[in-house]
Amino acid sequence: MKTVDAFVAATIRWFLIVAGVVTCMPLLFAIDAKLIRPMLGGLVDYTPASVPALRHWGIMIFGIGALMVVAAFRPWLRFETMLFSTVEKAFMVYLFLSNLGQPWAKGYLFPFLVDSTIVAYSILYFIGDHGRPEQWARDKQGHLRRLTAVTEKRGTRGRHLSA
C-alpha cells in the first residue's frame, strides 16, 4: 500500500489538472453540437432531437472536468470529485465496450482510452489512504487538514494532523 500511497501523493495534483482539462472538452458540444462529428472521427452522428441531450451532456461533463481541476488545489474536495468522476467514466467505458459491434463505436475510442485511464488511476486512489474521506479533519484553528498517522498512546488511538 505504501507504494500506491506514494504514487498517488506524487501525482494526484497533476493528474487532476490534466484529466480535468481533457474532461472539459465536451463543453464544445454544449456550444455547438455540430462539432460532435469531427471531434469523434466523423463516425458519430446526431439528430436534431438529440441536440438538447448532447448539449446538456457537454455542459455536465464540463462541470465534472472543472471540478477535477478545482479539486487539484482543494484536497478536501477530492473524495467526492473522484467518486463522481469515476462512476461517470466507468459508465462511459461500459457503454463503449457494450457497443463494440456498432459501426459508430470506434468514434468513441479516444474518450474510452481517456476514461479507462482515469478509472484505473481512480481505483488506485480509492484503494490507497488518499481515497478515504475520514482522512480529513479540522485542526485547532478550524483549517481542514489531512490526517497523516494513527498512533497508539496509552492504549488509545490518537490521530495527528499534517499541515
Sine and cosine of phi, psi and omega as CSV:
sin_phi,cos_phi,sin_psi,cos_psi,sin_omega,cos_omega
0.00,0.00,-0.52,0.85,-0.03,-1.00
-0.89,0.46,-0.56,0.83,0.03,-1.00
-0.92,0.40,-0.70,0.72,0.03,-1.00
-0.89,0.46,-0.72,0.70,0.00,-1.00
-0.88,0.48,-0.67,0.75,0.01,-1.00
-0.91,0.41,-0.67,0.75,0.02,-1.00
-0.88,0.47,-0.74,0.67,-0.01,-1.00
-0.90,0.43,-0.69,0.72,0.00,-1.00
-0.86,0.51,-0.62,0.79,-0.05,-1.00
-0.98,0.20,-0.35,0.94,-0.15,-0.99
-0.86,-0.50,-0.20,0.98,-0.18,-0.98
-0.87,0.50,-0.67,0.74,-0.05,-1.00
-0.89,0.46,-0.78,0.62,-0.02,-1.00
-0.93,0.37,-0.56,0.83,0.07,-1.00
-0.86,0.51,-0.75,0.66,-0.03,-1.00
-0.90,0.43,-0.60,0.80,0.02,-1.00
-0.91,0.40,-0.80,0.60,-0.06,-1.00
-0.91,0.41,-0.76,0.65,0.00,-1.00
-0.90,0.44,-0.59,0.81,0.02,-1.00
-0.91,0.40,-0.70,0.71,0.02,-1.00
-0.89,0.46,-0.69,0.72,0.03,-1.00
-0.90,0.44,-0.63,0.77,0.01,-1.00
-0.91,0.40,-0.43,0.90,0.02,-1.00
-0.95,0.31,-0.24,0.97,-0.09,-1.00
-0.83,0.56,-0.58,0.82,0.01,-1.00
-0.90,0.44,-0.09,1.00,0.12,-0.99
-0.84,0.55,-0.52,0.86,0.03,-1.00
-0.87,0.49,-0.55,0.83,0.05,-1.00
-0.93,0.36,-0.56,0.83,0.02,-1.00
-0.93,0.37,-0.56,0.83,0.01,-1.00
-0.97,0.25,-0.71,0.70,-0.03,-1.00
-0.53,-0.85,0.96,-0.27,-0.05,-1.00
-0.90,0.44,-0.34,0.94,0.01,-1.00
-0.92,0.40,-0.31,0.95,0.00,-1.00
-0.95,0.31,-0.20,0.98,-0.05,-1.00
-0.90,0.44,-0.60,0.80,-0.01,-1.00
-0.89,0.46,-0.84,0.55,-0.03,-1.00
-0.92,0.39,-0.54,0.84,-0.04,-1.00
-0.96,0.29,-0.40,0.92,0.00,-1.00
-0.93,-0.36,0.60,0.80,0.14,-0.99
0.94,0.33,0.29,0.96,0.00,-1.00
0.96,0.29,0.10,1.00,-0.07,-1.00
-0.99,-0.11,-0.25,0.97,-0.06,-1.00
-0.93,-0.36,0.81,-0.58,-0.01,-1.00
-0.93,-0.37,0.17,-0.99,0.04,-1.00
-0.62,-0.78,0.29,-0.96,0.07,-1.00
-0.90,-0.43,0.32,-0.95,0.04,-1.00
-0.83,0.56,-0.54,0.84,0.00,-1.00
-0.95,0.32,-0.40,0.92,-0.01,-1.00
-1.00,-0.02,-0.15,0.99,-0.04,-1.00
-0.85,0.52,-0.73,0.69,0.02,-1.00
-0.86,0.51,-0.64,0.77,0.01,-1.00
-0.92,0.38,-0.65,0.76,0.03,-1.00
-0.90,0.43,-0.66,0.75,0.00,-1.00
-0.92,0.39,-0.65,0.76,0.06,-1.00
-0.89,0.45,-0.71,0.70,0.04,-1.00
-0.85,0.53,-0.69,0.72,-0.01,-1.00
-0.86,0.51,-0.68,0.73,-0.01,-1.00
-0.96,0.29,-0.56,0.83,0.02,-1.00
-0.93,0.37,-0.69,0.73,0.02,-1.00
-0.93,0.38,-0.61,0.79,0.11,-0.99
-0.84,0.55,-0.68,0.74,0.02,-1.00
-0.87,0.49,-0.65,0.76,0.05,-1.00
-0.90,0.44,-0.69,0.72,0.01,-1.00
-0.89,0.46,-0.70,0.72,0.03,-1.00
-0.89,0.46,-0.65,0.76,0.03,-1.00
-0.90,0.44,-0.59,0.80,0.05,-1.00
-0.89,0.45,-0.68,0.74,0.01,-1.00
-0.90,0.43,-0.70,0.71,0.03,-1.00
-0.88,0.47,-0.66,0.75,-0.01,-1.00
-0.90,0.44,-0.38,0.92,0.07,-1.00
-0.89,0.46,-0.50,0.87,-0.04,-1.00
-0.95,-0.30,-0.11,0.99,0.03,-1.00
-0.79,-0.61,1.00,0.10,-0.10,-1.00
-0.83,0.56,-0.51,0.86,-0.02,-1.00
-0.93,0.38,-0.24,0.97,0.00,-1.00
-1.00,-0.07,-0.11,0.99,-0.16,-0.99
-0.92,0.38,-0.68,0.73,-0.11,-0.99
-0.85,0.52,-0.81,0.59,-0.03,-1.00
-0.90,0.43,-0.63,0.78,0.03,-1.00
-0.89,0.45,-0.73,0.68,0.00,-1.00
-0.90,0.44,-0.65,0.76,0.00,-1.00
-0.89,0.46,-0.76,0.65,-0.02,-1.00
-0.90,0.43,-0.71,0.70,-0.03,-1.00
-0.92,0.38,-0.57,0.82,0.01,-1.00
-0.91,0.41,-0.69,0.73,0.02,-1.00
-0.89,0.46,-0.73,0.69,-0.01,-1.00
-0.88,0.47,-0.71,0.70,-0.07,-1.00
-0.96,0.28,-0.58,0.82,0.07,-1.00
-0.89,0.45,-0.60,0.80,0.04,-1.00
-0.92,0.39,-0.62,0.78,0.05,-1.00
-0.90,0.44,-0.65,0.76,0.06,-1.00
-0.87,0.49,-0.71,0.71,0.04,-1.00
-0.86,0.51,-0.71,0.70,-0.01,-1.00
-0.87,0.49,-0.66,0.75,0.03,-1.00
-0.89,0.45,-0.78,0.63,-0.05,-1.00
-0.90,0.44,-0.58,0.82,-0.03,-1.00
-0.98,0.19,-0.14,0.99,0.00,-1.00
-0.87,-0.50,0.37,0.93,-0.04,-1.00
-0.85,0.52,-0.46,0.89,-0.01,-1.00
-0.98,0.22,-0.17,0.99,-0.03,-1.00
-0.99,0.13,0.58,-0.81,-0.03,-1.00
-0.90,0.43,-0.45,0.89,-0.03,-1.00
-1.00,0.06,-0.15,0.99,-0.09,-1.00
-0.88,0.48,-0.58,0.81,-0.02,-1.00
-0.89,0.45,-0.36,0.93,0.07,-1.00
-0.90,0.43,-0.38,0.93,-0.01,-1.00
-0.99,-0.14,0.23,0.97,-0.03,-1.00
-0.88,0.48,-0.74,0.68,-0.01,-1.00
-0.88,0.47,-0.76,0.65,0.07,-1.00
-0.85,0.52,-0.60,0.80,0.04,-1.00
-0.88,0.48,-0.72,0.69,-0.01,-1.00
-0.90,0.43,-0.68,0.73,0.02,-1.00
-0.90,0.44,-0.77,0.64,-0.06,-1.00
-0.92,0.39,-0.62,0.79,0.02,-1.00
-0.93,0.37,-0.55,0.83,0.08,-1.00
-0.91,0.41,-0.68,0.73,0.03,-1.00
-0.90,0.43,-0.65,0.76,0.03,-1.00
-0.90,0.44,-0.69,0.73,0.01,-1.00
-0.88,0.48,-0.70,0.71,0.03,-1.00
-0.90,0.44,-0.66,0.75,-0.01,-1.00
-0.89,0.46,-0.59,0.81,0.06,-1.00
-0.88,0.48,-0.68,0.73,0.07,-1.00
-0.87,0.49,-0.67,0.74,0.03,-1.00
-0.85,0.53,-0.73,0.69,-0.08,-1.00
-0.97,0.26,-0.47,0.88,0.03,-1.00
-0.99,0.15,-0.27,0.96,0.04,-1.00
-1.00,-0.01,0.04,-1.00,-0.01,-1.00
-0.92,0.39,-0.44,0.90,-0.04,-1.00
-0.93,0.37,-0.42,0.91,-0.04,-1.00
-1.00,-0.04,0.50,0.87,0.01,-1.00
-0.84,-0.54,0.88,-0.47,-0.10,-1.00
-0.90,0.44,-0.41,0.91,-0.01,-1.00
-0.95,0.30,-0.03,1.00,0.03,-1.00
-0.97,0.24,-0.07,1.00,-0.07,-1.00
-0.91,-0.42,0.65,-0.76,0.03,-1.00
-0.44,-0.90,0.27,-0.96,0.04,-1.00
-1.00,-0.01,0.67,-0.75,0.06,-1.00
-0.99,0.11,-0.09,-1.00,-0.06,-1.00
-0.89,0.45,-0.44,0.90,0.03,-1.00
-1.00,0.02,-0.02,1.00,0.02,-1.00
1.00,0.02,0.08,1.00,0.03,-1.00
-0.99,0.13,0.62,-0.78,0.03,-1.00
-0.97,0.23,0.81,-0.59,-0.03,-1.00
-0.71,-0.70,0.41,-0.91,0.03,-1.00
-0.99,0.10,0.74,-0.67,0.11,-0.99
-0.96,0.27,0.79,-0.61,-0.09,-1.00
-0.97,-0.24,-0.46,0.89,-0.09,-1.00
-0.51,-0.86,0.51,-0.86,0.14,-0.99
-0.91,-0.40,0.87,-0.49,-0.07,-1.00
-0.84,-0.54,0.41,-0.91,0.05,-1.00
-1.00,0.01,0.78,-0.63,0.07,-1.00
-0.71,-0.71,0.93,-0.36,0.04,-1.00
0.73,0.68,0.70,0.72,0.08,-1.00
0.99,0.12,-0.07,1.00,0.04,-1.00
-0.91,-0.41,0.41,-0.91,-0.01,-1.00
-1.00,-0.07,0.80,-0.60,0.04,-1.00
-0.88,-0.48,0.59,-0.81,0.01,-1.00
-0.94,-0.34,0.63,-0.77,0.01,-1.00
-0.93,-0.36,0.65,-0.76,-0.02,-1.00
-1.00,-0.09,0.58,-0.82,0.09,-1.00
-0.98,-0.21,0.33,-0.95,-0.01,-1.00
-0.99,0.14,0.00,0.00,0.00,0.00
